[in-house]
């Protein structure tokens, strides 16, 4: 009897071992099948993503090409409109009817300038979002840049009863920047300051060395910006007043992108009821050794 039980136990152990081996083989086969399936799904997913990425890149390239062509053609047409308005304004006679004609021509000129600026803003926004805003920085004279900016906006400030002052702490300041792009930033800051400052107020542009940087500060005596909005002003499509439709709220967004592309910073310091100061820094040249 004991011998029979031993034989039965040996047979049972052998059967269990065989069953264990079969289960291990089944598990290994399922694991290999699952790995093959996952690999196939991953390859299919990668292929789909590659196709979608290619389509997206082609779409962006087509969009950029289209925007460039449309922008060029529209600017050409606007230039023709502005030229005709200038000719119309020049050829009017000096009477009441001629005065009305001149006023209409001036409005056409203002509208064309605003439309041209809007097209430029839309192209700049697309470039910023793709991380390819174009700048060509070079070591340049800061004083010349400041004079050009102030001379451009002095007539506008005077016409609105504002004083526009400039304080240049160092006539020999030099910085590395793209002249047209930084001129665009200063134009945006100065035009905003003039737009939001009531008659009798003051706008000032101050430039000084700040460590290794050159610091530009545009200060106004306008209504100021609440603290909870001071970060939002640099967002796309932000506007201080919803009813103000003179722009799309892209200027500060673009300006910050341009400054950061130069390796600088742009921020605002403001106190409601007192005014605002927009501060821009650019990498400067080393101060001359005396």
PEGIRA-V760365 format. One record per residue. PHI is phi in whole degrees, -180 to 180 (NA if undefined). OMEGA is omega in radians with two decimals (NA if undefined). Layout:
{{PHI	OMEGA} {PHI	OMEGA}}
This chain:
{{NA	-3.13} {-62	-3.14} {-66	3.12} {-64	3.13} {-64	3.12} {-63	3.13} {-65	3.12} {-63	3.11} {-62	-3.13} {-65	3.11} {-64	3.14} {-63	3.11} {-62	3.13} {-65	3.11} {-64	3.12} {-63	3.13} {-64	3.11} {-63	3.12} {-64	3.11} {-62	3.13} {-64	3.12} {-64	3.11} {-64	3.10} {-62	3.11} {-64	3.13} {-64	3.14} {-63	3.13} {-64	3.13} {-65	3.10} {-63	3.13} {-63	3.12} {-65	3.13} {-65	3.13} {-65	3.12} {-62	3.12} {-64	3.13} {-65	3.13} {-62	3.12} {-63	3.12} {-65	3.13} {-64	3.12} {-64	3.13} {-64	3.12} {-66	3.12} {-63	3.12} {-60	-3.14} {-65	3.12} {-64	3.14} {-64	3.11} {-64	3.12} {-64	-3.14} {-65	3.12} {-64	3.12} {-63	3.11} {-64	3.14} {-64	3.11} {-62	3.12} {-65	3.11} {-65	3.11} {-64	3.13} {-63	3.11} {-65	3.12} {-62	-3.14} {-62	3.12} {-63	3.14} {-64	-3.14} {-63	3.12} {-63	-3.14} {-66	-3.12} {-65	-3.14} {-60	3.13} {-62	-3.10} {-67	-3.14} {-67	3.10} {-63	3.10} {-63	3.12} {-65	3.13} {-64	3.08} {-62	3.09} {-65	3.11} {-64	3.14} {-63	3.12} {-64	3.12} {-65	3.10} {-65	3.12} {-65	3.11} {-65	3.12} {-62	3.14} {-65	-3.09} {-72	-3.02} {-95	3.13} {-74	3.11} {-86	-3.08} {-87	3.02} {-147	-3.08} {-62	3.12} {-65	3.10} {-64	3.11} {-63	3.10} {-65	3.12} {-65	3.12} {-63	3.11} {-62	3.11} {-64	3.12} {-64	3.11} {-65	3.09} {-64	3.10} {-60	3.13} {-63	3.12} {-65	-3.13} {-63	-3.14} {-66	3.10} {-63	-3.13} {-66	3.11} {-66	3.11} {-64	3.12} {-65	3.13} {-62	3.12} {-62	3.09} {-62	3.12} {-64	-3.13} {-64	3.10} {-66	3.14} {-65	3.13} {-61	3.11} {-60	3.14} {-67	3.13} {-64	-3.09} {-67	3.10} {-96	3.10} {68	-3.11} {-135	3.04} {-63	-3.03} {-93	3.04} {-135	3.09} {-129	-3.07} {-72	3.07} {-150	3.14} {-70	-3.02} {-139	-3.13} {-81	-3.13} {-72	-3.10} {-59	3.13} {-64	3.10} {-62	-3.12} {-65	3.14} {-61	3.14} {-62	-3.13} {-64	-3.08} {-68	3.12} {-62	3.14} {-69	-3.02} {-100	3.13} {-59	3.12} {-61	3.14} {-65	3.13} {-63	-3.13} {-63	-3.13} {-65	3.13} {-104	3.08} {71	-3.13} {-115	3.00} {-97	3.12} {-118	-3.06} {-113	3.08} {-132	3.10} {-129	-3.12} {-108	-3.03} {-71	-3.08} {-149	-3.12} {-68	-3.06} {-99	-3.12} {-65	3.07} {-134	3.12} {-146	3.13} {-99	-3.09} {-156	3.02} {-86	-3.00} {-56	-3.07} {-66	-3.11} {-70	3.13} {-72	3.01} {-62	3.08} {-62	3.12} {-65	3.14} {-62	3.10} {-62	3.12} {-66	-3.12} {-66	-3.13} {-69	-3.13} {-66	3.07} {-65	-3.14} {-61	3.13} {-68	-3.09} {-64	-3.03} {-100	3.11} {-103	-3.13} {-70	3.14} {-54	-3.08} {91	-3.12} {-86	-3.02} {-139	3.02} {-123	-3.11} {-135	3.08} {-117	-3.11} {-119	-3.12} {-130	-3.10} {-156	3.05} {-82	3.11} {-133	-3.05} {66	3.12} {-88	-3.07} {-107	2.95} {-109	-3.04} {-111	3.08} {-109	3.11} {-129	3.06} {-108	-3.06} {-115	3.08} {-129	3.09} {-111	3.13} {-82	-3.05} {-72	-3.11} {83	-3.10} {-127	3.10} {-58	-3.06} {-59	-3.09} {-74	3.12} {-108	-2.99} {-71	3.02} {-86	-3.07} {-68	-3.08} {-62	-3.13} {-94	3.12} {-83	3.11} {-65	3.04} {68	3.10} {-78	3.09} {-136	-3.13} {-66	-3.14} {-128	-3.09} {-62	-3.10} {-81	-3.14} {-84	-3.08} {-108	-3.12} {-79	3.10} {-167	-3.14} {-99	-3.12} {75	-3.11} {-104	-2.98} {-58	-3.10} {-71	3.07} {-61	3.12} {-67	-3.12} {-60	3.13} {-64	3.10} {-63	3.13} {-65	-3.12} {-64	-3.13} {-67	3.07} {-66	3.07} {-85	-3.07} {86	-3.13} {-108	-3.13} {-135	3.07} {-141	3.12} {-149	-3.12} {-127	3.00} {-123	-3.01} {-150	3.05} {-133	-3.12} {-53	3.14} {87	-3.11} {-114	-3.13} {145	-3.10} {-134	3.03} {-130	3.04} {-97	-3.02} {-116	3.10} {-126	3.04} {-119	3.06} {-130	3.06} {-60	-3.09} {-101	3.03} {-84	3.13} {-62	3.12} {-66	-3.14} {-65	3.13} {-82	-3.10} {-90	NA}}
